[in-house]
């Protein structure tokens, strides 16, 4: 097995999403570095910070240049980042007069961080699309099974009757919150990085803020209040969102695994996969397992990202590299979890008859709470609870339905009880309203407008101090 299974031709299908993975290849990474360098030169030429001829030559070269990746690799080993080696390859291909205007006033981290933001923006677009597809399917399931009775379980034990629609609504609700969080996150994350060597833009003199604003506008980004070379809270916020979204998908997958157990049998993954090499009767919940693996791994990676945010002064040492090791992987794992969840829900087979049989097999035990409240008008609370506790072992032994056993024990004293209301179908409480409320909450989150160019203040006017 390779060191990073997500990048493996064999294991990648389990642990990555092709569209997201394509954004983080070496070639895609270098293309984004070139894009940022080209945009920087373009706006500097437009503003007269560098000669227009130089800006045009640099922009044209960055659109067509094919770097020597081997030489970049050697430069990366020497410098820790590939930007210096990339610039060394670009300069000889430029007219001599333009060479000193390449990368003018920027520092390596400006280029790398801005390129990362561009990649994250594309990746989050893919994740949002798949999150909406998952949410739409869950909303459909919630509506379709709003009246499908099944056992509700607490501490893995049958507790009260619910519907499968309510369970699907429970899976849906956090996704709506993740959509809201994503919209807020995008406003803070999609910002340019241009601070120069120590975050003062000193190399650009009085034009620094103007160049920063123009570069942000050219790339469709916002301007942060201050350079964020060592202020990595938005990167941590991104990682936390990825961990949170994949955790919610993992909860769904864990429920499916439990519901698909042979002794429960209330859902099946579908799709015909999950076969055993030696036991032909089995259908293992492989898709759900892959979702859980992604969620668990992201939880661990989040801790590393949080620690990487403790950086030194105006430019850090090793924390930046920890982000490279973790955040792209988290984007890929979340993409994989979403893709697997889409496939899981498309093939999910709700075993409605088995759900009903499991409810019937409980012999009314899930009605114990409702029964205790129904008896309060005719019995003291503790006497009612004692009477029910006495009947529970008999119901478990198959001697009858819990409600019937209690009614029989009460005799004429129970004439004032509304026995007809003590059925699983009539003790669902607010479940129908909760389902509709969950779907409405999701639909509202689904309709959020796309992000504008960040949530930071606009670039200052040209004559601003």
Secondary structure, 3 states (H helix, E strand, C coil): CCCCHHHCCCCHHHHCCHHHHHCCCHHHHHHHHHHHHHHHHHHHHHHCCCCHHHHHHHHHHHHHCCCCHHHHHHHHHHHCCCHHHHHHHHHCCCCHHHHCCCCCCCCHHHHHHHHHHHHHHHHHHHHHHHHHHHHHHHHHHHHHCCCCEEEEEECCEEEEEEEHHHHHHHHHHHHHHHHHHHHHHHHHHCECCCCCCCCCCHHHHHHHHHHHHHHHHHHCCECCCCCCCCCCHHHHHHHHHHHHHHHHHHHHHHHHHHHCCCCCCCEECCCCCCCCCCCCCCCCCHHHHHHHHHHHHHHHHHHHHHHHCCCCCCCCCCHHHHHHHHHHHHHHHHHHHHHHHHHHHHHCEECHHHHHHHHHCCCCHHHHHHHHHHHCCCCCHHHHHHHHHHHHHHHHCCCCCHHHHHHHHHHHHHHHCCHHHCCHHHCCCCHHHHHHHHHHHHHHHHCCCCCCCCCCCCCCCCCCC
